[in-house]
Amino acid sequence: MPQYQEKTIVTRVEHLSDENVRLTLKAPQIASACKPGQFVMIRAALGKDPLLRRPFSIHQADSSGHIQVYFKIVGRGTDLLAHLKVGEEVSVLGPLGKAFTIDKDRPVCLVGGGLGIAPMLYLAKEISRSKTGSTNGDLVILGGRTKGEVEPVMADFDEIGIRTLATTDDGSYGTKGFVTELLKSSDLPANTQVYACGPEPMMGAVSLWCEEQKLACQVSVESVMACGMGACLGCSRPVGDGKYVHVCLDGPVFDARELKWNS
């Protein structure tokens, strides 16, 4: 699979809330090669501070050569990215990792919690594009702590045409509660393919429920990683029986049954 290190150009910076930012980059090589679920490593500054790149799932990509990342400001690296100006250069490495497998003949349910919303928009668009039949049985469930994490991206999901539900921890937008509660109350067809991305407890709960319901489930795992290419071993994760996988190389997308979840 091709990978590129591009000097991308910032074409848009959207501050969707006090903490959440969406960055659009002109990255024609990466945009032409990437698939939903893959990620990029971005160097936040041209100098050596911070030294390491940061991993970001690909939020959107289009035929005009643009990619988007959606992130929360949590430290120096993301703060620098949030304050980039249109026209500035950013070094990006990608696309990296294993993508979601799309089955165009099955109903789907996409579950995104917190920053796990980020890859779901790209996935929803590709599913909608690839399906030749009705998407009436498809469902997207998005959740966050507050309105600011969910509401700014709802219009993008609504445009796709897949039924989308929202929930927030504090009830400030959508229903009050967790995405797992909405998932469990949804009457999904028996052959539904579930896709999930979000915090570890959420993914563990989604995985367990899907196993109980005998639903196929693919998850995109969030992990701290320094290189994104399997060299640093910083993103190793247990899969049971004393074995480990590397999220950057073996994932970030896995069949949920492959992983060991913390209870």
Secondary structure, 3 states (H helix, E strand, C coil): CCCEEEEEEEEEEEECCCCEEEEEEECHHHHHHCCCCCEEEECCCCCCCCCCCEEEECCEECCCCEEEEEEECCCHHHHHHHCCCCCCEEEEEEEECECCCCCCCCCEEEEEEHHHHHHHHHHHHHHHHHCCCCCCCCEEEEEECCHHHHHHHHHHHHHHCCEEEEEECCCCCCEECCHHHHHHHCCCCCCCEEEEECCHHHHHHHHHHHHHHCCEEEEECCCCCCCCCCCCCCCEEEEECCEEEEHHHHCEEEEHHHCCCCC
